[in-house]
Amino acid sequence: MNKENATAAGTAMASAEIIRDVARRLSLSEKGVEAVVGLLDEGATVPFISRYRKERTGNLDEVAVRDIETTLRSVRELHARREFIISAITDGGSMTPQLADRLASAATMTELEDIYAPYKPKRRTRATAAREKGLEPLARIIMAGRERDCTGAARRFAGKNGVADSAEAIQGASDIIAEWASESIRLRNMTRNSYRRNGSLTVSVAKDKEEALSASPFAQYAGFSQSVRRMASHQYLALRRAEKEGLVKVKYDMAEGARSLEEQLVEAYMPRQATGECASVIASAVEDSSKRLIRPSVETEISTELKEEADRVAIDIFTGNLRQLLLGAPLRGRRVLAIDPGYRTGCKTVALDEQGALLEHTVIYPTAPRNDTEGAARTLRSLVARHRLDAVSLGNGTASRETERFLKNSRILPDEAIYMVSEDGASVYSASEEGRREFPDEDVTVRGAVSIGRRLIDPLAELVKIDPKSIGVGQYQHDVDQSRLRNALSYTVMSCVNSVGVDLNTASASLLQYVSGIGRTLADNIVAYRNANGAFHSRAELRKVPRLGAKAFEQCAGFLRVAGGSEPLDNTGIHPESYPLVKEMARSIGVSVEELPANGALLDRIDIDRLVREGKGGAETMRDIIAELRKPGRDPRTDSGTDAFRPGVEEFGQLHVGQVLPGKVVNITAFGAFIDLGIKENGLLHISRLSSRRVAAVSDVLRLGQQVSVEVVDIDTARRRIGLSLRHD
């Protein structure tokens, strides 16, 4: 076999091994995993694979395909590291068949690094210095356990290579033994297991920081202690933040049993034949290794594990919240009066049509210090009449409650037409390149008000313009791994956009960039083509967009909608590649394609099994086609949750323990949910107060935007904190 063929065979073997590894980790069939990996490597996206390649993958859903994508990345990193280690050990002349087998069977990065540790290039250490003095033979003599007189053996090394006496020789040998012990996989695993079973993290207040800690959000962590195995994700992230801010010091403690960890390590490492002075030297070296080398290294590992798990939970919660927010029901067919409330600078007010186009803007001053309620009411009535506005989108920031009170008192629109909308991130959008591109002639205050209004009209289309971290639904999002967070949030936005579908003729570049296979450059090209040539008449016309080739068209076409175009199927989620199949399905019952949409009686007559037997197409694809034809142009977002929230209180002072109030879920975390009660301060509904039974996750009970009934159980007036419990009546 020549070198090229050998390389190809090795690559194929590695690929097959990677596929087996991914399938085993996810308990999926190798055939399905192989199909997904192949499609991913061809440049296909997760939404495209899960939606349009079901026959090839064995009907794997989006969650499974995404899991394969993320697991594939970590498995490939593991295999790449394995290859590097094998090469490094081989080049160093230390590879043996037994070592090669151990490396091949290592299933985690930790196992690989443990095996590699003795062969890894080392920085200068105490053991390095001892080796340079020629003391490694003495260390081997001591570890052999046959030398009863260690001091006598050490004398043979005294006076050579700068070794002053036998005591220095024994110390150097001990340093070498300590390093050997630190490289022992058995000792490291014993230490890891001990920390995971018995370790805990304890907190002490940093010097002179008592007052600062008590005034911080981390006051509850003074004197905090929690076992490693029971550490909650939000607790660990909070401890890291508090430590980073210099408020506390966090250290590991071990709950020692009948024997200390060091005693167990000494017993495990001690040669059976070692006695007397040599046994004492070995025991001291292992204890030193544990305290100086193994424990600090393992503590770093445990901290990394805790951080990775905390990041995973926080990112999962953030992406879950973001998904709910992006898939919030749009308020269809309404012309909106959007208000960004304020005091001294007034309330920035805009009028928007059903598509969110800016019709007019002004400023009103119904709140202090001007309190011009009559003038503000006249201006709004004029706007409402002139532009036929029938809904109000009111930002929930400064002066929002006073402005809401003014709106209800003036009866400009019915109370049920007034919606309180989160304005988190609106200022970010208004100062962004996207905001300047959309409204080059308007200032940031107008752009911010437009964003607030558009969030009511179509949350998805507007919120994709804003960095998800600025939307205000995360938990310690600035403390988690930013690369992982960015990847997860970007995927979540892409998943939501593609699940809903995008109108090719109205979507902004910000929205289009998240469509499968497009990206920012093609999104800009699509908008530029649309501006230059007018509305698209068909999906096929996309091929005329500069740089949008066959692969990009394949990936994006099914997720783009063209309403009222030359091809009726272009306004469905049916991919153009399946249009011939739709014609076969129509022909099989003797009708035209144009007769199928929204005609349940005709669709029920289609015999999928017969068409499959005839080789016309795949069953899953045909089922999806029929589902699309039953409700052509449908939006998977529901109309639930669009009722305006009407609070029961207007200020903090009206609260009292035992009070039952309506509330709205505005953020979900690992430890509970924050509830909007109609005042500036949100209440905390702790996870322990969600149900009489133990709840695994807050998201199992609540969703973002849900209106709930809560009882006030605790009020901290000094810190303006409100504790709530969920009412089920």
ZADOVO-569529 format. One record per residue (C-alpha): x, y, z. Coordinates in steps of 0.001 Angstrom, whole numbers, plus 524288, in hexadecimal, padded with zeros to 5 digits. Layout:
<recs>
XYZ ...
</recs>
This chain:
<recs>
800008000080000 805C580D457FC2E 80659818C880580 7FA3E81F947FFF5 7F1F38133C800E5 7F6EF8109580E95 7F34D81E5E812AF 7E5C181D0C80CB6 7E3A380FFD81379 7E7FA815C282065 7DECD8215C81EBD 7D35B8185981B6D 7D65180FF78275B 7D70281C138300B 7CA178211E82A66 7C3648141D82CEE 7C8A98142C83AC9 7C3C08220283CF6 7B62D81E63837F2 7B5C881277840E8 7B9FE81AF884C5D 7AF9882552849B7 7A50581AF7847F3 7A8ED8142785496 7A8E4820B785C7F 79B6D824948578D 79593816DE856CD 7922D818EB84884 793B18100083CC9 7A0BB810F4835D1 799A7811CD828C9 7922381DF982CD7 79E2E82439832E4 7A62E82159826BB 79BDD827E281E48 79B778340A826D0 7AA4A834FC82792 7AB1C833D5818D5 7A10D83E8E816E6 7A7878477A820DB 7B4A48459281A3C 7AE388492D80D51 7AA308562E81355 79C0685326816B8 79606859CC8228F 78ED88535482DC4 7817685917829F7 78322854A581BDC 78759846E281F92 77C78844D582975 7720584AA08207E 7759A845F4812E8 77E2E839DE8145F 775D18313081D11 77699825338145B 78562825F981421 786F082798822DF 77C7281E1982732 7731F8290F82B3C 77C3282F1C8355A 7763A83B7E83AE5 77CEF8489A83CB9 780F4845B484ABF 787BA83912846B5 78E7083F7583B17 7932A84AAF84399 79828840F684DC1 79FB1839F58430A 7A586846CE83E7C 7AA4684AC684C0F 7AEC983D1784FE2 7B5EA83B92842F9 7BDA9847CD845F0 7C21F842E585344 7C5168352084E3B 7CD4D83A9584331 7D4C1842EF84CF0 7D730836BB8552A 7DC0682EFE84974 7E4C083A2C844F1 7EAC983B1685273 7ECB982C5B852B8 7F3E782CE3845AE 7FC98837DE84AA6 800038306385708 802DB823DF84F89 80BBC82B6484663 812B68325A8518F 81534825D78593D 8195E81E8884D00 822D78295184919 82865828D4856D8 82B3581A6485549 8228A8161C86094 8172380FC485977 814168018D85CC0 808F17F8B985840 803127F93B865EC 803A7808168664A 7FDA8808DC858C1 7F2478005385D57 7F00A808EA8693F 7EFDC8152C860E2 7E69980EDB85723 7DCED80B2C861CF 7DD2F8185A868DD 7CF6481DE6867E3 7D16B82B7586DC6 7DB258369586D49 7DE328343687BA0 7E1F08261387903 7EA8382A2386D9F 7F16D834AC87559 7F3B082B72880D3 7FA378219D877C3 8022A82C5287135 806A6832C087DDE 8134B82AEA87FE7 8177382D7D871D2 8139983BBF870E9 81EAC845C986FDA 8203B84B1C87D99 822DD8589E882A0 82DEB85A0B88C53 82A128545D89986 8308384FB68A602 830BF8421A8A00A 837898478E893EF 8424284D5E89C5A 843C8840728A3A3 84529838FE896EE 84F978427589256 8572983F1089EA0 8566D830B089AFF 84CFB82CBC8A5C7 843158250589DA1 84A7D818268A027 8493181A9B8AEC2 83A9E81CCF8AD21 8399C80FC28A60D 84152809078B0D4 8380980E6D8BB23 82BDF80AC98B355 831017FD088B173 82F307FB778C030 83A8E7F2228C1C0 844207FBC58C7A8 8425F7FBDB8D65A 84C40806CF8D8A7 8480B812568D02D 851EC81B758D687 85CB6811E58D36E 8584D811218C540 8578B81FF08C4A8 865A9821828C912 86A1C81BEE8BC07 86449827FB8B56A 869788321F8BF1E 8748383AB88BA7B 8711B838A68AC12 86A66841DA8A26C 8689084C278ACEF 861CA843308B6B9 866AC847B48C402 8632483C078CC7D 85A55830278CDF6 84F0E8386A8D312 84F138409D8C6A1 84FE8834308BE8E 8440882E558C561 83C9083B138C3CB 83F7683B478B539 83B6382D188B3D2 82EE5830428BB4A 82BE283B498B1B1 82D4A831BB8A669 82482827AF8AD34 81A8B832678AFC7 81A3A8359C8A15E 818B58273E89DD3 80D728263F8A778 807068324C8A17D 8074F82B5B89441 800E181F10899AA 7F39C81D5089352 7EF1D8156889F02 7F29781FF38A8E8 7EC9682A9C8A09F 7E006822E289F1C 7DF7C820258ADB5 7E10482EAC8B04A 7D6BD8325C8A630 7CD0B828BE8ABC3 7CF9982D5D8B98E 7CD2B83B8A8B5D0 7C0D5837FC8AE6E 7BB8982FF18B9D5 7C05C8377A8C59F 7C53F844998C0C7 7BE658515E8C37C 7C04085F9A8C035 7C0848691A8CB8B 7BFFA877D38CB08 7C6B0881C08D3BE 7C4F0890688D2C8 7D0B28976B8CD1D 7D8118A0818D635 7D1028AD638D8AE 7C6028A97A8CF3F 7BB458A64F8D915 7B3A18B2C48D679 7B54F8B2028C7B2 7B0D28A3D18C7A2 7A4CE8A68A8CFED 7A0A88B13D8C663 7A2F68A8B88BA6B 79A2889E9F8B3CA 7A331894498B9B9 7A070897508C7FE 79A30889F38C9D7 7A72D883578C6E0 7AE22888388D313 7B21487BD28DA3B 7AC68873828CF51 7B075865458CE20 7ABA085B098C491 7B03D84D918C081 7B5FE84C0D8B2F8 7ABC2842108AF0A 7A06684AC48B326 7A588857B68AE29 79AFE85E4F8A5FD 79F0A864EE89966 79A598726A89D6C 7A12E8712F8AA84 7AE2786E098A442 7AD318791E89A72 7A97E8826E8A571 7B54C87E1A8AD80 7BE578803F8A1F5 7B8BB88DC289F9A 7B9D3891758ADFA 7C7D488C7A8AE7B 7CB55893AC8A1F9 7C6218A03A8A7F1 7CEDF89E0F8B3BE 7C3C089C758BD70 7C65788E798C1B6 7D075883BD8C18F 7CC5F876138BD86 7D3D5869D28C121 7D20685B248C0CF 7D037853868CD58 7D074844E08CEF0 7C79C83DB08D865 7D1D38341E8DD48 7CD09826E18E1BE 7D40281D218EA4F 7E00181EA58E1B5 7E47D82ABE8DAB5 7E5F682B1F8CC0A 7F4BD82BA38CD9E 7F4A281F178D58D 7ECDE818458CAFA 7F61781D0B8C06A 80214818AE8C809 7FC6480B228C9D7 7F8EB80A248BB72 8066080E848B6B6 80F0E807C18C0A7 816AB7FBFB8BB2F 812FC7EFD88C2E7 8210A7ECD78C5E1 8248F7FA728CAD8 827FB7FB398D947 82F13803C68E2E9 835448107F8DE9C 8323780E968D027 823B980CCC8D333 82426819488DB2D 82A96820C28CFF8 8206F81BBD8C64B 8152E81F308CF73 81A5882D0D8D141 81C2782E858C28B 80E4182A0B8BFA2 80891833358C9F6 8108183E578C40A 80BE883A7F8B674 7FDC083A728BAE6 7FE39847D98C135 8077684EA98B7C1 8047C848458AAA4 7F89A83F518A9FC 7EEA9846DD8B1F4 7F0E3854128AB60 7F03784D8589E12 7E3D3846058A172 7DD9F852208A77B 7DFF88590889A96 7D9A084D8889383 7CDE884D7589CB1 7CC7A85C1F89B21 7CCB785A5D88C72 7C25784FB888D4F 7B9BC858278960E 7BB79863B888CF7 7B85C85BC3880DB 7AC158562F88711 7A8008638788C33 7AA438693F87EB1 7A25885E5F87870 796BE8609F8817D 7976E86F738802C 7988986EC38715D 78D5F864FC87088 784D386DFA878AA 788C1879D6870BB 7862787328863B9 7793986DD2868C5 7750187B7086CE3 779A3881378601A 772358770485849 7659B87A1285F9A 767B78889D85DAD 76AB68878D84F2C 75F2487E9884CE0 755C88879A85402 748F28895684CD3 748C3894F98438E 73DB289EC48447A 738C289DAB8369C 731918A7EA82EDC 732CA8B2A783928 737AA8C07683704 73FB88C418842C2 7421C8D01684B0C 74F7F8CD8185126 754358D54185CE0 761A68D58C8633A 75E308DC028703A 766658E5F587786 765D48F15688111 76DBF8FD8B87DF1 770168FA4986F9C 762118F60086D8F 75C2A8E9DD8675E 7614B8E6DE859CE 755678E2FC851BF 754418DCE08443E 7494A8D80383B8A 74B928CB408341C 743858C43F829D3 7408A8B5A6829CF 74DFE8B26A82440 755288BB2282DE6 757F28C63782465 759EC8D36F82AF1 74EAB8DCAA827F3 751458E7FD83131 7586B8EB4B83DC8 757518F56684879 759EF8F7AC85702 74FCB8F922861BE 751838FD5587000 746CD8F71D8784F 74FBF8F46B883FD 757928FCA588D84 75D14906B588D00 753FE90C6D8827F 747E49040E88522 741D4908D48785A 7375B8FE5E87810 72D9B9069087037 73758909EA86581 73C538FBED8650C 72E7B8F69D863F1 72B4E8FFED858B1 7379D8FBEC85164 734EE8ED6A85315 726A78EE7984F11 72AF28F577842CA 735088EAEE83FCF 72B4D8DFFD8423F 721148E61C8397A 72A698EA0082EA2 731048DCA682D91 725DB8D3E38322F 72DF98CE7183D79 727A08C3E1845A6 732048BEED84F31 73C178C4D985861 749B98BF3885A7D 74F1C8C56B866E2 75D348C38286B1A 75EB88BE59878F0 769F08C73B87D27 76A848D4228846E 75D3E8DAE28861B 7560C8CF7487FF1 74BF68CDF388AC9 748F78DC7D88B41 747808DCA287C78 73EB38D0AD87CF0 736378D75F8871E 7353C8E35D87E63 7314D8DB00872A3 7269C8D41887A2F 721798E09D88040 720FB8E78F87313 719A48DC5586C74 720F48DE5585FC1 71FBC8CFBA85D0B 7191A8C5058651A 720F98BFA48708F 721AA8B24C86A28 728BE8B87285E80 734228BD1686701 73FA88B3B186750 74B8A8B4FE87002 757888B0D786834 765688AE5986CDE 76E818B8DB86808 77AFF8B17486B6D 7847B8B35586048 77C9B8BDF38596D 7875B8C7D585C11 791508BE21856C5 789968BCFC84A1E 7877E8CBA684902 7962F8CE3D84957 799C08C29B840B7 79DCA8C24683286 790EF8BB5B82F98 789338C658835EF 790C28D0B082E70 78EF08C919821C4 780288C8238239B 77E288D62282844 789B18DE69823E1 7822F8EB208259F 77C868E8638331E 7830D8E99A84052 785108DE9984A0F 778CB8E1DD851D8 770058DFC584606 776EE8D3128427B 775398CE2085060 7669E8D0E285043 765308CA2C84314 76C0D8BE238488A 7629A8BDBD8540F 757028BE4084AD9 75C338B41984178 75E818AA9984CA5 74FE38AA3484E71 74CFA8A8DB83FDF 756FD89DFF83D85 7605A89A9E848AE 768D78919E84065 76B1289B1C83540 76F148A5F983E8F 776B789EE484922 77FFB8986E83F67 785CC8A5FF83D63 78ACB8A66184B59 795EC89F0F851E0 78E87894A5859A9 7969B897D3865CD 7902F8A541865E9 7823F8A00386604 7821A89DE0874BF 77DF988FB98763E 78ABE8894C87A58 79133884B1886E8 79F5C888C288933 7A0E58897487A6E 7AD36891B287B82 7B3B98877188428 7B22187B7E87B87 7BAEB8771187067 7B845881A28665A 7BB958794185A8F 7B21586E8B85EC6 7A7C2878B18620E 7A94A87F8185500 7A84C8729C84DB6 79C4486E3585553 7952287B27853ED 7983A87C3F8457F 7932C86E8384346 786CE8716C84B1B 783E387D70842F3 78658875BB83666 77DA286AAC83B22 7727C873FD83E68 7738787B8E831AB 7735E86F3A8296F 7685C868F08312D 75FC0874C082E63 7641E8779B82080 76749884DE81AAE 7600B88D6B81110 769FE88F9A8064D 7640889CAA80276 7630C8A32E80FC1 76DE689D5D8181F 779428A5D981C5C 787488A1B381A16 7883689F61828C7 77D878951D827C3 781E688F4C81AD7 78FB788CD581FC1 78A8488250828ED 783BC87AB481E23 78A7486DC181B6A 795DB86F6F81204 7954487E40810C0 79D928861181A5F 79FA1894BF81ABC 7A5EB896BB80D67 79B5888F8E805D6 790E58960180E2F 7960A8A36080A30 7969789EDA7FC0A 7886889A447FC81 783C98A75680207 78BFD8AEBF7F805 7863B8A69A7ECEA 778768A8D37F243 77AB88B7757F32E 77FF58B7FD7E550 776418AED07DEB3 76A068AF447E6F9 763308A4037EDC6 766DC895EA7EB11 75C9088EC87E30E 761A38812F7E62B 76BC1879B27EDE7 772678764D7E111 7759C884B47DF45 77EED8836F7EAD7 7889D87D397E16B 78A8988AB17DB66 78FB1890597E82E 79E6A892777E73B 7A68A887CB7EDC7 79A8A87FAB7F151 79E8B872B57EB45 7982A865707EA40 79C53860F47F7D8 7974886D397FE81 78A8C86C357F6DD 788D285E157FB1D 78AD8861B88095E 7825686DF0809EA 7775486C8880007 76E138646E80857 76E7E86E3481381 76B6987A2C80B33 75D6C87DC4807B5 7584E8851F7FBDC 74A06888DB7FD86 741E288BA47F174 74CAE887897E828 74C8C87FAB7DBAD 74DF5872AC7E2F5 743F5870117EDDC 74CE08661A7F452 756CD870F77F6A9 74E578759680202 74FCB8689E80933 75A90861548102A 75B67857B9804D4 76905857B67FEE8 769DB85A9C7F03A 770DF84DA97EE54 763F8847237F246 75B3084E957E8CF 75B7F843287DF0F 7576C83A237EA29 74BEF843097ED60 747BD8421E7DF2A 748978333A7DFF0 7404E833777EC3D 7361683C0D7E581 73655833987D944 734338275D7E18A 7269782C2D7E547 7239A832C17D83B 72466841147DC3E 72D8C84C847D9CC 7375F851957E3A4 72FA985E457E4C5 72411856BF7EA5E 72BA9850AA7F5AA 72EC885BF27FF04 7255B85C9680A99 71CE8851BE804C3 71CA48476B80F5D 7135F83E8280800 71C8983D717FC62 728A483C0A804C1 7225D830E080C4D 720ED8295A7FF80 72F97828FF7FCCB 734C181B2E7FED6 7428481D5380404 7459680ED480538 7425880C5D7F6EF 74AAD817CC7F272 75605812BA7FA8B 7549F805337F4A4 754B880B4E7E728 761758122A7EA8B 75BD381FDC7E95F 761C2824BF7F617 763E2822D4804A4 758C08212180E2F 75DB082B4F817E7 75F5A8357F80D3B 751928330B80851 74BE78340481606 752AF8411E817B3 74D99845AF80A8B 73FAC8424280E3C 7411A8492A81B54 745B8855668142E 73AAF854B980A54 7306985387814FB 7343B860F681A2C 73BDC867FB80F85 7436E873CC81439 740DC8704D82259 748CA8764282D5E 74C4386C758381E 74BB98774184242 73EDD876DF8498D 735FF8821084CF0 7362387E7B85B51 73C9D887D7864B3 738F78944085D4F 72F71898E8867AC 733E78A59986DFB 738AC8A41787BFE 7310F8AC17885F2 7386D8AD6C892E0 732268ADCF8A03D 73B458B7BD8A6AD 741F98C43E8A24D 74CB48C6538AC75 755248BEC78B60A 74E5A8C4948C1E2 741828BE048BE4D 7472A8B06F8C085 7448F8A8698CCB6 7472989A518D083 73BE5891598CCFF 73793899C28C1A3 73390892648B542 73719899458A89C 7375F89711899FF 745118965689464 74C5C893D0887D5 7588688B5588671 76386893E788132 76F7D88B63883AE 7722687D3288708 77E6F878C188E31 7835986C4289465 77E99870938A1C9 771818767B89E61 76A088802C89615 7694C88EEF896A9 75B6A8940389637 756DD8A1508918E 74CA88A61689B43 74A118B330894F1 754458BACC89CAC 762AC8BDE089A8C 767588B2548A2C6 7652D8A47B89DEE 761C5899FC8A7CD 7694788D338A90F 76185880B08A829 76B62876F08AD91 76B8C869458A7DC 7681E863B98B540 75B4E86B5A8B4F3 756AC866E38A7A7 7501D85A808AC42 74DED851FB8B819 75624847D38B115 76477848E38AD5C 7662384F908A02F 7720284C05897EA 771F28587A88FD6 76A458652089036 76799863C4881A8 760018574D8849D 755A085FCA88B0E 756BC86D7B8855F 75979873DE87855 75E088818487502 752CE88B28873A1 749388825987AE8 73F5F8894E8838D 73E8D883568911F 738228856089E40 741F3887068A95D 741AB889588B7F5 74B08892A48BEC3 7522B88ACE8C93B 75D8B893C68CC91 760C18A23D8CB45 76E748A7BC8CD82 76BEF8B65A8CD96 77A338BA1F8CF89 77EC58B2BB8C37D 771D68B41C8BC2B 770838A5708BA81 763D189DE08B951 7623E88F508BBCB 756D7888718B53D 7503687B368B4B6 74814875D78A99D 7396B874EF8AB69 732C1869778A4C9 724AB86D718A736 
</recs>
